[in-house]
């Protein structure tokens, strides 16, 4: 099933609170079962608040794409240009110009409707247009649905990394796609 009424565009500062609301509704769904509600809440406050999205939207290394249906943001993707700052991850991803797909979430009522595919297409186009040769991402080892989606869109596993959620460290696969 596809959704022809979704529009993907670059988000602006005025979208910060709405993006944070989408993050609060979607991030817990991607967490592994051992993530506690308290740790998820810490992550939402420290990383996905409206204030933090305001910072991300003014960071020249970041691009946030929003998927809009009607007047509602139903998903988003955050891209970060440049080599990974974690030396272990940097050693795992391809050499050259890379972009991290740091976050990509779609509201549950829009899963399977084509929103995620539209966001992925826009992500790849944005990365390619920036001069990147590769897009990489981290995905939790327990999130099989996301792993299948990324594989369908040409990503392959190249390594592993840890990802902090609150006071816990979780294990992620590092995936990449050559552009």
Secondary structure by P-SEA (a helix, b strand, c coil): ccccccccccccccaaaaaaaaaaacccccccccccaaaaaaaaaccccaaaaaaaaacccbbbbbbbcccccccbbbbbccccccaaaaaaccccbbbbccbbbbcccccccaaaaaaaaaaaaaaaaaccccccccccccaaaaaaaaaaabbbbcbbbbbbcccbbbbbbbbbbcc
